[in-house]
Amino acid sequence: MATLSTNFPTLLDAAKSLDPDGKTATVVELLSQTNEILLDMPFIEGNLPTGHRTTVRTGLPTVVWRQLYKGVPPSKSTRAQVDDTCGLLEARAEVDVEIANLNGNTAAFRLSEAQAFLEAMNQAMAETLFYNDVTIHPERFTGLSPRYSSLSAPNAQNIIDAGGSGSAENTSVWLVVWGPNTVHGIFPKGSKAGLEHKDLGEIDAFDGDGNRYRAYADHWKWKAGLSLRDWRYVVRIANIKVEDLVKQANTQSQSADTQLIKLMIRAMARIPQMGMGRAVFYANRTVKEMLSIMAMDKSQNVLAIEPGVNQFGNVAPGSVNNGVLRLLGVPIRTCDQILNTEDAVA
């Protein structure tokens, strides 16, 4: 007898998606995350069918103080080219028409399922953006961590060591200055930016034995990559030992929070020109929580929670708790995909 794969919604899934009145239930997305970096990241069309090629100046020409009756030797600058590739993130959904049509809630059931796919793709994209190494997963694109992974690398001046050691017990805070000449997302030349969705309608699907059944099908596709045009505009504060940070905050010790704030200010000092783009700090929920607590005790001119504002620039009613945490004016955003279990950067 044909057995449907567990990759397809079943009658049990459908039953769990219905309220007692037979309407499609509002699903509490316990698996959803906040990855605000995907809201900030600008995307620019690449100049290659597979990504983007950046030309970087690696050396300046030689200039001389000329003496009278002496010539000037010719010189030139030197350049190098760096290729950043894109990855193709895809997903397909196939729902048996009989399940989708139960109680006449076809559209609502498919929309509920689509929301789960969108969340899964957002999490996969954010995880790749921070951690993927193409030497391990060549089908994806190179994320930030492999580019800032050694304290002895040429870009080590933009890796600040917070002092943590050991494996699987550290985290990082990132400062990124988004801009067309600094760092930005890319999509392949001639393609579309962002997440694409196609409703494939009602199709013939196949069970585990190759037998056909009718199903509603959806297809999602996201072509994306990361172009680091100028490595000086990203700073990683690595080796933040989460356990020590939480302990010291809980005991109301001022040393840990002061140190983290100072490290973040040092990160800002590593940026050549803050005006080259939009500067944003990224931290996971644990670190963001500690920073929010610190904001209660620190000078409001340094680390502050600003009330939320509406489209007219006015404080929105009831928005104080949804205010933006900023350090010297730079927003600090939440990214749940930044791990608390990073190995120490050595």
C-alpha positions in Angstrom: 0.0 0.0 0.0 1.3 3.5 -0.8 2.6 5.4 2.2 2.8 9.2 2.0 6.1 10.7 3.0 6.2 12.7 6.2 7.3 15.7 4.2 3.6 16.2 3.2 0.8 17.5 5.4 -1.4 14.7 6.6 -5.0 14.5 7.9 -3.6 14.8 11.4 -1.8 18.0 10.4 -5.1 19.3 8.9 -7.0 18.4 12.1 -4.4 20.2 14.2 -4.9 23.3 12.0 -8.7 23.6 12.7 -10.4 25.4 15.5 -13.5 23.7 17.1 -15.7 25.8 14.8 -14.1 24.2 11.7 -12.2 27.4 10.7 -8.4 27.4 10.1 -6.7 28.0 13.4 -4.4 30.8 14.0 -1.1 29.0 14.5 1.1 30.2 17.4 4.6 30.2 15.7 6.7 28.9 18.6 9.5 28.2 16.1 9.7 31.7 14.7 12.8 33.9 15.3 13.8 37.5 15.0 16.6 38.0 12.5 16.5 41.8 11.9 19.7 41.7 9.7 17.4 40.5 6.8 15.4 43.8 7.2 18.5 46.0 7.1 20.6 44.2 4.4 20.5 46.1 1.1 20.6 44.1 -2.1 22.3 45.1 -5.4 22.2 43.3 -8.7 25.5 41.5 -9.3 27.6 42.0 -12.4 28.0 38.2 -12.9 25.4 35.5 -13.7 26.5 33.7 -10.6 27.3 36.7 -8.3 29.4 39.8 -8.2 33.0 40.7 -9.0 34.6 43.5 -7.0 37.8 45.3 -8.0 39.8 46.4 -5.0 42.7 48.7 -5.0 45.6 47.0 -3.2 48.4 49.5 -3.6 48.9 53.2 -4.3 51.3 54.6 -6.9 54.7 55.9 -5.9 55.1 59.7 -5.7 58.4 61.6 -5.4 59.7 65.0 -4.5 61.3 66.0 -7.7 64.6 67.8 -7.8 65.4 70.4 -10.5 66.8 68.8 -13.6 65.7 65.4 -12.4 63.0 63.2 -13.9 60.0 61.5 -12.3 59.7 57.7 -12.6 56.3 56.4 -13.8 54.2 54.5 -11.4 50.7 53.0 -11.0 48.3 51.6 -8.4 47.7 47.9 -8.1 44.3 46.2 -8.1 42.8 42.8 -7.3 39.5 41.2 -8.1 37.3 39.3 -5.7 34.3 37.2 -6.8 31.4 36.6 -4.4 29.0 33.9 -5.4 25.3 33.6 -4.8 23.4 30.6 -3.5 19.9 29.3 -4.5 17.6 28.6 -1.6 14.5 26.8 -2.6 11.5 25.0 -1.1 8.4 23.2 -2.4 5.1 22.4 -0.8 2.6 19.8 -2.0 -0.7 19.5 -0.1 -3.3 16.8 -1.0 -6.3 18.6 -2.4 -8.6 16.6 -0.2 -6.8 17.9 3.0 -6.6 21.5 1.7 -10.3 21.5 0.8 -11.5 20.3 4.2 -14.3 22.6 5.5 -13.8 24.9 2.6 -10.6 26.5 4.1 -8.3 25.9 1.1 -6.8 29.3 0.9 -6.4 29.7 4.6 -4.8 26.3 5.0 -2.3 27.0 2.2 -1.5 30.5 3.6 -0.8 29.0 7.1 1.6 26.4 5.5 3.3 29.2 3.4 4.0 31.2 6.6 6.0 28.2 7.9 8.0 28.0 4.7 8.8 31.7 4.8 10.0 31.5 8.4 12.2 28.5 7.5 13.8 30.3 4.6 14.4 33.4 6.7 16.2 31.3 9.3 18.2 29.4 6.7 19.3 32.7 5.1 20.3 34.3 8.4 22.2 31.3 9.5 24.1 31.2 6.1 24.7 35.0 6.3 26.6 34.6 9.6 28.2 31.2 9.5 28.4 29.4 6.2 31.8 28.4 4.8 31.7 27.4 1.1 34.5 24.9 1.7 32.0 23.0 3.7 28.7 23.9 1.9 29.7 25.0 -1.6 26.1 25.3 -2.8 25.6 28.3 -0.4 27.5 31.6 -0.1 30.3 32.7 2.2 29.0 34.3 5.4 30.6 36.7 7.8 32.2 34.4 10.3 34.6 32.6 7.9 35.7 36.0 6.6 36.6 37.1 10.2 37.8 33.9 11.7 41.5 34.4 12.7 43.3 36.9 15.0 46.3 36.5 12.7 44.5 37.2 9.4 45.2 40.3 7.3 41.8 41.7 8.5 42.5 40.8 12.2 42.4 44.5 13.2 38.6 44.3 12.7 38.3 41.3 15.0 38.2 42.4 18.7 38.9 39.6 21.2 36.6 39.8 24.2 38.7 37.3 26.1 36.5 34.2 26.1 38.1 30.8 25.4 37.1 27.2 25.0 34.7 25.6 22.5 31.0 26.0 22.2 30.5 28.7 24.9 31.1 32.0 23.2 29.1 34.5 21.1 29.9 37.5 18.9 28.5 41.0 18.4 28.8 42.4 14.9 29.1 46.0 13.6 28.1 46.2 9.9 28.1 49.4 7.9 25.8 48.6 5.0 26.4 50.5 1.7 27.0 50.1 -2.0 30.8 50.4 -1.5 31.1 48.7 1.8 29.1 45.5 2.3 25.7 44.5 0.8 23.6 41.6 -0.4 23.7 40.6 -4.0 21.5 38.7 -6.4 22.7 37.3 -9.8 22.8 39.5 -12.9 19.5 39.4 -14.7 17.5 37.8 -11.9 15.0 39.2 -9.4 15.8 40.4 -5.9 14.2 38.9 -2.9 12.1 35.9 -2.2 10.1 34.6 -5.2 6.9 32.6 -4.9 5.0 30.7 -7.6 1.6 29.1 -7.1 1.8 26.0 -9.2 -1.8 25.3 -8.8 -3.2 21.8 -8.8 -0.8 19.2 -10.0 -0.1 15.5 -10.1 2.0 14.5 -7.1 3.5 11.2 -6.3 3.5 9.1 -3.1 6.4 7.0 -1.9 5.5 4.2 -4.3 5.3 6.4 -7.3 1.5 6.5 -7.5 -0.2 9.8 -8.4 -2.6 11.9 -6.4 -3.8 15.5 -6.9 -2.1 18.2 -4.9 -1.8 22.0 -4.5 1.8 23.0 -5.1 3.8 26.0 -4.2 7.4 26.8 -5.1 9.7 29.3 -3.3 13.0 30.5 -4.5 15.6 33.0 -3.1 18.8 33.8 -5.0 21.1 35.7 -2.7 24.8 36.2 -1.7 27.0 38.6 0.3 29.5 41.0 -1.2 32.1 42.3 1.2 33.5 45.1 -0.9 35.6 46.7 1.8 36.4 44.5 4.9 37.2 47.5 7.0 33.4 48.2 7.3 32.6 45.1 9.3 33.9 44.5 12.8 33.4 41.4 14.8 33.6 41.4 18.6 34.4 37.7 19.2 34.9 35.5 22.1 32.2 37.0 24.3 31.8 34.4 27.0 28.0 34.2 27.6 28.1 32.6 31.0 30.4 35.3 32.5 28.3 38.0 30.9 25.1 36.7 32.4 26.6 36.1 35.8 28.1 39.5 36.1 24.9 41.2 34.9 22.8 39.2 37.4 25.1 40.2 40.3 24.8 43.8 39.2 28.6 44.0 38.6 29.5 47.0 36.5 32.7 45.5 35.1 31.3 43.1 32.5 28.8 45.6 31.0 31.3 48.4 31.0 33.8 46.2 29.2 31.3 45.1 26.5 30.2 48.7 26.0 33.8 49.7 25.6 34.5 46.9 23.1 31.5 48.1 21.0 32.9 51.7 21.1 36.3 50.3 20.0 34.5 48.5 17.2 33.0 51.8 16.0 36.5 53.4 16.1 37.8 50.7 13.6 35.4 51.9 10.9 37.2 54.4 8.6 34.1 56.5 7.8 30.8 55.9 9.5 29.1 58.1 6.8 29.9 55.5 4.1 26.7 53.7 4.9 24.2 52.6 7.6 25.9 51.4 10.7 24.1 48.7 12.8 25.1 46.4 15.6 23.9 42.8 15.6 23.6 40.6 18.7 21.6 37.6 19.8 18.7 37.8 22.2 20.9 37.0 25.3 23.4 39.7 24.7 20.6 42.2 23.7 18.9 41.5 27.0 22.1 42.2 28.9 22.6 45.4 26.9 19.1 46.5 27.6 19.7 46.0 31.3 22.9 48.0 31.1 21.0 50.9 29.4 19.1 51.3 32.7 22.2 52.1 34.6 24.4 53.9 32.1 24.5 57.5 30.9 21.6 58.1 28.5 24.0 59.9 26.2 26.0 56.7 25.6 23.7 53.6 25.7 20.0 54.4 25.6 16.6 52.9 24.7 14.8 55.4 22.5 11.0 55.3 22.4 9.4 54.0 19.2 8.2 56.7 16.8 5.5 56.7 14.2 5.7 57.8 10.6 5.5 61.5 11.7 8.5 61.3 13.9 6.4 61.4 17.1 6.5 59.0 20.0 3.9 56.3 19.3 1.5 55.7 22.2 2.4 52.6 24.2 5.6 52.2 22.2 8.2 52.8 25.0 8.8 49.0 25.5 9.3 48.7 21.7 12.0 51.4 21.6 15.3 51.0 19.7 18.4 50.3 21.8 21.3 52.4 20.5 24.9 52.9 21.4 26.1 56.4 20.6 23.3 56.6 18.1 24.0 53.2 16.4 21.0 50.8 16.6 21.5 47.4 18.2 19.4 44.8 16.4 18.4 41.2 17.4 19.5 38.2 15.4 18.5 34.8 16.9 20.8 33.0 14.5 23.9 34.3 16.2 24.9 31.4 18.4 25.8 31.3 22.1 27.9 28.2 21.3 30.6 29.6 19.1 34.2 28.2 19.3 36.8 30.8 20.4 38.4 32.7 17.6 42.1 32.2 17.9 
